[in-house]
Amino acid sequence: MQDKVFDEVNSLSNCELIITCEHGGAQIPEEYNSLGVSASNLDTHIARDKGAREVSRLLAQKLGCYAITGKYSRLLIDLNRRTNEADLIVATSDKTDIPANLKIDETEKCKRLEKYYYPYYEAIEKQVAHIKSLGKKPVFFSVHSFTPQLKGGSYRPWNAGILWHKPSALAQFVYEKLQNRADKKVGANVPYDLQQANTGAVVICGEEKGYDYGLIEIRDNEFDNMDKGAGWWADNLADILHKYLTK
C-alpha cells in the first residue's frame, strides 16, 4: 500500500475548521533523484514553506480541529494550483532550474496528479463530508510562508499577509485582529495578491463551494527560531480563530 502523501492531525474532528498546508514538506520520491535539485536548494523556499507545517499542526492541537499538510515538495507538484495551471509543475523557481521538470509529458503529469495531488484533495473532501454530516458548514484556513526577498526582487517588509480572492469574513476578521498583535506588520493580499488570481486550495475547496475561508502568508525568517516563531504564530492565530468560531 502506498504511503500517504500528506500528514493529518485530528482526522474526522467535529470542529468545523479545516487547516490546510499545501507546501508543508520538501520530500522528493526516491525515483526522481531529487529532481536534479541540490540538497541546499531543497532546504529553501523554492521547495517548501518553512514553518507552515509546524504552525498548522500546532493550530490543530490547540483548537482540536482537522489539519492536513503536504509531505512532498511543491517542486514535484504544487498542491496549491489547479490541475490546468502552467505552475502546477514548474521548470524554474526563483531563477533556479528544476532539471527533471524541464520536459514533462502528459503521462508524467498524470502520474504525479494521481499519486501526489488528487489524494490530498480527496482527504480534504472526506473531512468536508464529515463536517457536513454533523449539520455544520466547513471553514477553511490555509497556512503558508514566503521568503523575505526573491532573487532580484525588493525586500518584503511584512511579517505576514492575509489573503483572499473574493471578500471573506474570516480573512477580514483575522486581518483586523492581527493588526493589534505585538509589533508585527501585517498586510492585506501581500506579498501575493490573491484578488488577481483564482487558485489555491482555499479557493478551490472553500470559496467555490460557498464556504468561509482565509489564507495567511508568514515571512519565513519568523521561523529562524522555529520553536519560538511557530509558537508565537500558533498561539495568536489560535486565539483569533477561536474567537471567530465562537462569536
C-alpha positions as CSV (number, residue, x, y, z in Angstrom):
1,M,0.0,0.0,0.0
2,Q,1.3,3.4,-1.0
3,D,2.4,5.7,1.8
4,K,0.1,8.7,2.3
5,V,1.4,11.8,0.5
6,F,0.1,14.0,3.3
7,D,0.0,14.1,7.1
8,E,-3.2,14.7,9.1
9,V,-4.0,15.8,12.6
10,N,-7.4,15.1,14.2
11,S,-8.9,13.2,11.3
12,L,-12.7,13.4,11.4
13,S,-12.7,16.1,14.0
14,N,-16.1,17.5,14.7
15,C,-14.8,21.1,14.6
16,E,-15.8,23.0,11.5
17,L,-12.4,24.5,11.0
18,I,-10.1,22.8,8.4
19,I,-6.5,23.8,8.4
20,T,-4.6,23.2,5.1
21,C,-0.9,23.5,4.4
22,E,-0.1,22.7,0.8
23,H,3.6,23.4,1.0
24,G,4.4,21.7,4.3
25,G,7.1,19.3,3.1
26,A,10.2,19.1,0.9
27,Q,10.4,15.4,0.3
28,I,11.0,14.1,-3.2
29,P,10.3,10.4,-4.0
30,E,13.4,8.4,-4.5
31,E,12.7,7.6,-8.1
32,Y,13.0,11.3,-9.0
33,N,16.6,11.6,-7.8
34,S,15.8,15.0,-6.1
35,L,14.5,16.3,-9.5
36,G,18.2,17.2,-10.1
37,V,18.0,19.9,-7.4
38,S,20.8,20.3,-4.9
39,A,20.2,19.5,-1.2
40,S,20.8,23.1,-0.3
41,N,18.1,24.3,-2.7
42,L,15.7,21.7,-1.3
43,D,16.2,23.4,2.0
44,T,14.8,26.8,0.8
45,H,11.5,28.4,0.0
46,I,11.5,27.0,-3.6
47,A,10.9,23.5,-2.2
48,R,8.6,24.2,0.8
49,D,7.1,26.8,3.1
50,K,9.4,27.0,6.2
51,G,7.4,26.9,9.4
52,A,4.0,26.4,7.8
53,R,3.7,22.8,8.7
54,E,4.7,23.4,12.3
55,V,2.1,26.2,12.7
56,S,-0.6,24.2,11.1
57,R,-0.1,21.2,13.4
58,L,0.1,23.4,16.5
59,L,-3.2,25.1,15.5
60,A,-4.9,21.7,15.1
61,Q,-3.7,20.6,18.5
62,K,-4.7,23.9,20.2
63,L,-8.2,24.1,18.5
64,G,-9.0,20.4,18.2
65,C,-9.6,20.8,14.5
66,Y,-8.5,18.9,11.5
67,A,-5.3,19.8,9.7
68,I,-3.7,18.4,6.6
69,T,-0.1,19.1,5.5
70,G,1.5,18.1,2.2
71,K,4.6,15.9,2.6
72,Y,6.1,16.2,-0.8
73,S,7.8,19.3,-2.3
74,R,5.9,21.8,-4.4
75,L,8.6,21.2,-7.0
76,L,7.2,17.7,-7.6
77,I,3.7,19.1,-8.0
78,D,2.1,22.2,-6.4
79,L,-0.9,21.3,-4.3
80,N,-1.9,25.0,-4.3
81,R,-2.5,25.2,-8.0
82,R,-5.3,24.0,-10.3
83,T,-4.6,21.0,-12.5
84,N,-4.6,23.1,-15.7
85,E,-2.2,25.8,-14.5
86,A,1.3,26.1,-16.0
87,D,2.8,26.5,-12.5
88,L,1.4,23.1,-11.4
89,I,4.8,21.6,-12.2
90,V,7.5,24.3,-12.6
91,A,10.6,24.2,-14.7
92,T,12.2,27.1,-12.9
93,S,11.6,28.5,-9.4
94,D,13.1,31.8,-8.2
95,K,15.7,31.6,-11.1
96,T,16.6,28.1,-10.1
97,D,16.2,25.4,-12.8
98,I,14.4,22.2,-11.9
99,P,16.1,19.8,-14.3
100,A,13.6,16.9,-14.1
101,N,10.8,19.3,-14.8
102,L,12.2,20.9,-17.9
103,K,10.4,18.4,-20.2
104,I,7.3,16.9,-18.7
105,D,4.9,14.9,-20.9
106,E,1.3,14.3,-20.3
107,T,1.9,10.8,-19.0
108,E,4.3,12.1,-16.3
109,K,1.9,14.9,-15.4
110,C,-1.0,12.5,-15.0
111,K,1.2,10.1,-12.9
112,R,2.1,12.9,-10.5
113,L,-1.6,14.1,-10.3
114,E,-2.8,10.6,-9.5
115,K,-0.1,9.7,-6.9
116,Y,0.6,13.1,-5.2
117,Y,-2.1,15.6,-5.9
118,Y,-5.6,14.0,-6.0
119,P,-5.2,12.1,-2.7
120,Y,-4.6,15.4,-0.9
121,Y,-7.9,16.9,-2.2
122,E,-9.7,13.6,-1.6
123,A,-8.7,13.7,2.1
124,I,-10.0,17.3,2.4
125,E,-13.3,16.3,0.8
126,K,-13.6,13.4,3.2
127,Q,-13.3,15.8,6.1
128,V,-15.8,18.2,4.5
129,A,-18.3,15.4,4.1
130,H,-17.9,14.5,7.8
131,I,-18.4,18.1,9.0
132,K,-21.5,18.5,6.7
133,S,-22.9,15.2,8.1
134,L,-23.0,16.9,11.5
135,G,-25.1,19.7,10.1
136,K,-22.1,22.1,10.2
137,K,-20.6,24.3,7.5
138,P,-16.8,23.9,6.9
139,V,-14.5,26.9,7.4
140,F,-11.1,26.9,5.7
141,F,-7.8,28.4,6.9
142,S,-4.6,27.8,4.9
143,V,-1.1,28.4,6.3
144,H,1.8,29.4,4.0
145,S,5.1,31.3,4.3
146,F,7.2,33.4,2.0
147,T,10.8,34.3,1.5
148,P,11.9,37.9,2.6
149,Q,13.3,38.6,-0.8
150,L,13.2,36.9,-4.2
151,K,16.3,36.9,-6.4
152,G,16.4,40.4,-8.0
153,G,13.3,41.4,-6.1
154,S,12.6,44.1,-3.5
155,Y,12.6,43.3,0.2
156,R,9.2,42.3,1.6
157,P,8.7,44.3,4.7
158,W,5.6,42.5,6.1
159,N,5.8,39.9,8.9
160,A,2.7,38.4,7.4
161,G,-0.1,38.9,4.9
162,I,-3.7,37.8,5.0
163,L,-5.0,36.8,1.5
164,W,-8.4,36.4,0.0
165,H,-9.8,36.2,-3.6
166,K,-13.3,37.4,-3.1
167,P,-14.3,39.2,0.2
168,S,-14.1,36.7,3.1
169,A,-15.5,37.2,6.6
170,L,-12.8,35.0,8.2
171,A,-9.9,36.6,6.3
172,Q,-11.1,40.1,7.2
173,F,-11.5,39.1,10.9
174,V,-8.0,37.6,11.1
175,Y,-6.5,40.6,9.3
176,E,-8.2,43.1,11.6
177,K,-7.3,41.2,14.8
178,L,-3.6,40.7,13.8
179,Q,-3.2,44.4,13.5
180,N,-3.3,44.6,17.3
181,R,-0.7,41.9,17.9
182,A,2.8,42.9,19.1
183,D,4.9,44.8,16.6
184,K,4.1,42.7,13.6
185,K,3.5,44.4,10.2
186,V,0.5,42.7,8.6
187,G,-0.7,43.5,5.1
188,A,-3.7,42.6,3.0
189,N,-3.1,40.4,0.0
190,V,0.7,40.6,0.3
191,P,3.2,39.5,-0.8
192,Y,0.9,37.9,-3.4
193,D,-2.5,39.4,-4.5
194,L,-5.0,36.6,-4.4
195,Q,-7.6,39.1,-5.7
196,Q,-5.7,38.9,-9.0
197,A,-5.8,35.1,-9.1
198,N,-8.3,32.4,-8.9
199,T,-6.4,29.5,-7.5
200,G,-5.3,27.8,-4.3
201,A,-6.8,25.2,-2.0
202,V,-8.9,27.7,0.0
203,V,-10.5,29.0,-3.3
204,I,-10.9,25.5,-4.8
205,C,-12.3,23.8,-1.6
206,G,-13.6,26.9,0.2
207,E,-14.8,29.9,-1.8
208,E,-16.1,28.0,-4.8
209,K,-18.1,25.7,-2.6
210,G,-19.6,28.6,-0.6
211,Y,-17.5,28.1,2.5
212,D,-15.8,30.8,4.6
213,Y,-12.0,30.9,4.3
214,G,-8.8,32.8,4.8
215,L,-5.1,32.3,4.0
216,I,-2.0,33.5,5.9
217,E,1.4,34.1,4.4
218,I,4.1,34.4,7.1
219,R,7.6,35.7,6.3
220,D,9.8,32.7,6.8
221,N,12.5,34.4,8.8
222,E,9.9,34.5,11.6
223,F,10.9,30.8,11.9
224,D,14.7,31.2,12.2
225,N,14.0,30.1,15.8
226,M,11.4,27.5,14.9
227,D,10.0,26.8,18.4
228,K,9.7,30.5,19.2
229,G,8.3,31.6,15.9
230,A,5.9,28.7,15.4
231,G,4.7,29.0,19.0
232,W,4.0,32.8,18.7
233,W,2.1,32.5,15.5
234,A,0.1,29.4,16.6
235,D,-0.8,31.0,19.9
236,N,-2.0,34.2,18.4
237,L,-3.8,32.6,15.4
238,A,-5.4,30.0,17.7
239,D,-6.8,32.8,19.9
240,I,-8.1,34.7,16.9
241,L,-9.6,31.7,15.2
242,H,-11.3,30.5,18.4
243,K,-12.8,34.0,18.8
244,Y,-14.1,33.8,15.3
245,L,-15.6,30.4,15.6
246,T,-17.3,31.2,18.9
247,K,-18.5,34.7,18.2
